[in-house]
Amino acid sequence: MMKLYVRRRGVAQRGGLRAAAWCLAAGALWAVLTPWALAQSAPTLKIGVIGPFSGPSSDFGNPMIDGIRLAVEEINAVGGYIGRPLELVVRDDKGDPDTGRKGAQELMAAGVMATIGFCNTGVALKSLDVFQAARSPLIVPCSTGSPITAKYPAPESYIFRTSARDAIQAPFVVDDIVKRGWTRVAIFADSTGYGDGGLRDVQTALATHKLKAVHVARFPLGVKDVSAELKAARDAGANVIFSYTVGPENAAIANGRRALNWAVPQVGAWPLSFPFFIEGAKAAAEGALMAQTFIAEPSNERRAAFLSAYARKYQHRMAVPMAAAQAYDTTYLLTYALFGIRDGDLSGPKVKEALENISRVYYGVVATYDRPFSRDDKDALSQNMLVMGKVAKGAVTFAYTEDAKRNLFVQRKTLAP
């Protein structure tokens, strides 16, 4: 039987886990940097955090910041960054683009060294130029819209990402439904930047199979009733619904389908794993399929230790495990990158360069990160890291037994096909 790690003050008691490895890495670099470090007064190192911690997207914003805070607690427990504790400067974007932009500007004014954040694609897109103009790195752990890391071309972009972009999620799910014989697809996409990008990605993925959606429905956030669009999709002969929206709207689709007694599957990207969908749709959510990078099962010791540490710290259910795990890994990756800076210069350009050249492998929860970024590639995750998740009895588990077995081994990034 697998033994969970027992931690004290965030440090794993058995070898090979993140905090223990962190001690070794920090100790080795401390020897190199001691003369410079001792000359400092050890001020805190400010890291910006921005996301929807209230409002309709808070169901994945709060797990995101939970993951960041857990990692910061562990890192600070073993000395922070060469004696400097990490300090989080937090802004709540409420899932609103204008509020997000204002928060981004405030973080730049606060002098943060880098920022981790954004869950909503539309909110992120409104703020990207703030970080790019300030030459201040932004690492996006949740938002998946394909345009986020495409807006500014390499090598000048300061925008990095540790979530699976929709350009790999959409074809992954499309490949699966085609394999199952569900080829008459109705796409339901909201009218935000997230829905716009997701719709294009699904249509592109279908085209690779020489398929075209039999019906496309668009709707605003907050919609409660999509029965007219569901009837049109049914009349068009759809045998699967591919939804691209963030939570409550996914539930409106599922509940409407159930009210019509239309027994077709609902598939999509990772928001189908969110509480606003699963709890909002209840029985209508059962069997829904979605792309996942992390499922909250202790499939190996890294993941078991993370789940255990999270449960002890927060004493509540991890609402969106992917958001928490990806944000946790992001915080470690950022700090690993800083240890590649040998002269103490933590300016934006130097931090960007350090992120592009992380030399030490980080054995994370979601993946094994071996040079996750480069000058030309700002996306850390590749399609081989995805698995199909399924809603079963109100929780998300593996859709395929073979995925559960494969998940014992944490994947490394592969080059895009």
N, C-alpha and C positions, 0 to 999 in steps of 0.2 A: 504494500500500500504506500502511496506517495506521502512523504512527510512534508508538512508545511514548514517553511522557515519560521523561526521565532526571532523577532527583532527587539532590540533595546535601543531606544532613542533613534529609531529609523535605520540602524545598522544590522545587516543580516548576521546571524550567529554562525551559520554555515557558510563556507567559502564559495566564491564564484558568482555572487549576486552583485547588483549594482553598487550598493553603498560600500561593500567591502572592496570592490574593484576601484571605486572612487577614492578610497583612502590610499591605495597603492599609486594610482595615477597622480593624485594631488601631492603625495609625499615625494615622488620622483621629481616633479616639476618644482616643488617647493625648494629643493636643494639648488636648483638652477637659479631660481628667482629670489632667494632669501635676501641678498643685499638690497635689491630694489624694494622688496616687500617691507623690510624692516624700516625703510626710510619713510614709509607711509603711515598715516594715522588710522589706517584701517576703517575708512568710511564705508557705509553700505554701498552696494552696487545695485543701482536702480534698474529694474526690468519692468516695462509696461505690460499691462494685461488689459485687454478690451474684449467685451463680449456681451451677450444678452443675459444679464443676471436678474432681470425682472422682465415681465411681459410675456407674450405668447411663444417666444423661443427660449425661455429660461430653462425648459426641460433638458436642453443639451448645453446651454451656457453654464449652468451651475456645476454639472459634472466636469466640464472643461476646467473651471477654476479650482475645483476640488483636486484634480489631478496635478495641476501646477503647484498648489500649496503643499501637497504631500511631498512632491519632489524637492521643493525648496526646503522644507523641514528636514529632510534627509541630508541634503547637501550642506545646509548650515550646521547640522549636528557634527559633521566631520571637518569643519573649518571653512566652509563656503569657498569662495574663490581666493586662494592664497591669503586666508585670514580675513577677507572682507565678506560679511554676511550679505546674502541676496535679499533685497527689499523689493516687494511688489508695489507698483503704483497702478491702481485699478480704476478703470472707467467702465460704467455700464452703458452700453449702446442701446439697450432696450429693444433690439431688433429693428431699429429705425435708422435709415441711412443718414439723415441730417444730424441726429444725435451722435451717431458713430463718427461722423466727420469732425464734429466739435470735440469729441473725446480724443480723437487722434491728434488734433492740434494741441490739446491740453497736455498730452503725453510728450509731445515734442518740446513744449515749453517747460516741462518738468525736467528735461534733460535725461530721459531714460537712455540706457545704453543700447537696448533693442526692445522689441515688443513681441509678445505672443498674443495672438488673438484673431477674432472674428469667427462667427458661426454661420452667419447669413451671407450668401454670395452678393446680394444687392447692396448690403451694408458695407461689405469689404470693398466692392468696386468703387463706391463713392469716396473712399478714403485712401486708396492706394497711392494717389499722387502726393498726398501729404508726406508719406514715408519716403517715397522716391525723391521728392524735391529736397527733403531734409537729409538725404543719404543716410537714413537710419533703418537698419534691417527690421523687417516684419516677418515673423514665422507664423503661418496660418495652420493651426492644428485641427480645425473642424470644417471650415467652409470648403466645398468641393467643386464649385463652379469652374469649368475649364478655363474661362478667360482670366482668372486671377493671376496665374503665373505666366500668362501669355501676353498680358497688356504691355509689359516693358520687355523688350528683347534682350537676350543674353548678349554680351556678358555684363551689361550695365545694370540689370535689374537687382533691386534690393528686396524683392518679394520672394520668400521661400515658403514651402508648404510641406506638412507632414501628414496630411489626409489624402485619401485616394480621390484624385480628380475624376469628375464625371466622364471624361473622355476614356477612362479605363473601366469605370463602374458600369456605364451603359452597355458597352459591347459584351462585358462579362455576363450581365443578366440576359441580354439578347441571345447570346450563344446558348445559355441554359434553356430558355423557353423554346428556342427552335429545336433543341435536342429533345425536348418533351413533346414536340408536335404542336405547340401553341404558336401558330404563325399568322393568325388574323388578329392583329394587335390594335387596340384602341389606346391612344396616348392621352392622359389627362395631366396637363401641366399648368401650374399657376402662372400669373402674368408678371412675376418678379424676374430679376436677372437670373435667379436660380432656375426658374421654370423655362425661361428663354433658352439658356444654355443647355439644360437637360433635354429639352425637346429636340434641339439640333443634334445632340449627341446620340439620342435614341434613333432618330431618323437616319443618321449616318451609319449607325451600327446595323439597322435593318437593311439598308441598301447593300451592305457587303454580302447579305444573304439573298439579294435580289427580291427584297420584300419592301412593302410600303404600308404604312398604317391605314387601316380601313376607316378610322375615324380619329380626329384630333379635337380635343376639347380644351379650351382655355378659360380661366376663371380667376378672380381676384382673391387675395388672402382674406380670410374671414367668411368665405362663402359657407352657407349652411345646407343648401339644397342644390344638388346637381342632377336631380332626377331626369330633367329634360335631356341633358347630355348623355346620361346613362341609357335612356331609352333609344336615343339616336345611335349610340354605339352598339346596342343590342340589335337594333334593326339592320345595322350594317354588317352583322354577322360576326362580330368580334368574339374570340374565344379566350381572350386574356386582356386584362387592363394593366397598362404600364403607367404608374402614377409618378409625377415629379412635382412634389410639394413637401412642406415641412412637418406636418403633424396633424393638427385639427382638421385640415382639409382632406388629408388622407382618410381620416375617420368618416368624414362626410361622404366620401366616395364609397367606402365599405358599407356604411349603414344604408346608403341609398340603394346599393346593389342588393343588399339583403332584403330591403323593403319590396323590391321588384321581384323577389324570388329568382334572381338571375345568378345561377351557380357557376360563375366563372372565376378563375383565380385572379388575385391582385398581386402584382410584382412591382419592384422598383429599386431605387437606391436606398442608402442607409436610413433615411427618415422613417421607413416602415418599421424600424426597431425602436422608435421613440415612444415614451409613455402616452403622449397626446394621441397617438394612433391606437396603440394596444389597449389602453384604458378607455379611450373614447369610443372605440368600435366594439370592444369586448368580443362576443362570439363571432361577429363579422370579421374580426381580424385574424381568426384562426386560419392557419395554412398560408398566410401571406409570405412571400419570398423576397429576400433583399440581399444586396451585396454587403459583406461585413469584412473588416480587417481584424476584429477582435470580438470574441464571444466569451462572456464571463463564466468560463468553466476552467477549473484548475488543470489544464491539459499538460502543463509542464511546470517545473519548479519556479521559473521566473514569474509566470502568470499566477501561480498559487500564492507566491509571496506578495505580489502586488495586491491581489484581492484581499488577502489577510490584513495587510497594512492599511488598506483603504477602509475595511470594515472596522478595524480598531480605532482609527482616527475619527471617522465620521458617524459611526453607529447608525447608519441608514443605508437603504438600498442604493446601489449604483444605478441611477436612472437610465443613463445612456453610456454603457461601458466603453464604446469606441471613443467617445469624446474624452472621457477621463484618461484612458490609456494613452491615446495619441498625445494629449496635452502633457501628461507625465513624461513620456519619452522626449517630447520637444524640449522640455525644461532641461533635461539631462544633456541632450544634444547641444543646446546652446552653451551650457557650461563646459562641456567637453571642448567645444570650439575655442572658448576663451583661453584654455590652457595651451593652445597653439600660438598664442601671442606672447612673444618672449620679451618685449620691451615695455610692457605696461601700457601701451597705447590702445585705449578702448574706444577710439573714434569709430564712427559708422563705417567708413571704408575698410578699416582694419578688421572690424568684426565681420563684415561681409566676406572679406578674403579668408578669414579664419573658418567661417561656415563652409565655404567652398573647398576647404582643404583639411577637413577633420581627418587626422591620420590614425587616431586610436579607434578601434572597433568598439562600438557601444552595443552591448547585449541587452536590448530593450524588451519591453512587454509585447509590443505589436510585431517587431521585426528585429533582425540583427542588422545594425546600421554600419555598413562598411563603405565609407566615403559616400554618404547619402546625397550630398550635393556636389556640384561642380560649377565652374564658371558658366557652363552652357546648359545646365540642368538643375532647376530649382525645386523639383518635385522629388521627395524622398521615397515615395512608395511606387511599386510597380504591380502589374496585374497578378503576378504569381502570389502576391500576399493576400489576395481576396479569397473568401470562401462564401458559399451561399448559406445564409441564415434563414430560419423558418420560425414563425410564431406558432408555438405549441403550448396550450394550457396557460396562455397569458404571459409567456416568457419566450425569449429568443434562444434557439439552440441550432445545432448544425442540421442543414437540410439533407446532407449525405453522410453516411457512416464513414466513407473514405476520407472526407474532409476532416472529420474528427480525429482520425488516425494521423492524417498528414499534419494536423495542427500540433502534434507533439513536437514537431521540429519547426523552429522559428525560421521564417524565410529571409533570404537576402535579396537585395534589389537585383533585378535583371534589366538589361537594356531593352528599350522599347522596340517592338517588332517593326 
